[in-house]
């Protein structure tokens, strides 16, 4: 006979069990207080469905009360006649051992199934791809890339315009990310991605850095960012955005549609978000010394025409990571997800799916 083992209180689980046409319901009265009203309800529902009720007790000497409440039979918890299993695959083995009744422990089986499901979600490839846009960018930076990725990859953008330090940006992104995820960062987003790895490497399954750097800022960069800060604080943000569109897009700055898309993202970040990002950039740490700790598959993408973060910097980054591949895209500038989405998507697909 095949059945299930339940413990009081059962709630609506009994109706679900009875829908499966089991031979019996075994109610564990040995490890939990006896709720006579609940037990009687189970018995009435089971008998209406033509299912036997087995009371499992610690001592068979107390069999009279369960029988009076509607049990068809009472067995001791140490009997060999009843085999309690957690995995349905164990049923045949239990029968071979001589058990006349085999009951699946519903609660234990459910807990095992949930644990197995969670473990599979956390280890079987990149269930979620967390995306970090660069300075003055937002989720739209990756729209054309995401559209070209294989089905089944869930993409989740994270914001890096809410904090004024790299570590705080990393903490904010980690707070919104799932337990395990693959991570893509563009430019400043790549710098934040490295900080996320530094803080919680056990959560990152794969790492992709696009047009990014592990170096600390140079004196020239700090001076340039300071000038941008002053101009933004004095009401020149729109002019800064127009200029930065040309600087960041590089060879693609002649394409009006791309300039408009870049400017729209920058306007969404706004002057306050930009000032926070400038402060974070100026104080970003040198991550070159921790690159050897990256032990997951790593992809480094650069644009051959990137004047903001030249390919040599990405080559340096890739050379320091044991499992890194460097992909340089001919004709691309600093904004590879915008001006070369097909090439970026192809590189990310290979990085995601290859072992």
Secondary structure, DSSP 8 states (H G I E B T S, - for coil): -EEEEEES--TTHHHHHHTTT-SEEEEE-SSS---HHHHHHHHHHHHHTT-EEEEEES-GGGHHHHHHHT-SEEEETT-SSEEEESSGGGHHHHHHTT-SEEEEEHHHHHHHHHHHHHHHHHHSS-SEEEEE--TT--GGGGHHHHTTS-TT-EEEEE--SS-SSHHHHHHHHHHHS-SSEEEEEETHHHHHHHHHHHHHGGGEEEEEEES---S---HHHHHHHHHHHHHHHTT-HHHHHHHHHHHHHGGGGG-HHHHHHHHHHHHHHHHHHHHHHHHHHHT----GGGGGG--SEEEEEEETT-SSS-HHHHHHHHHTSTTEEEEEETT--S-HHHH-HHHHHHHHHHHHH--
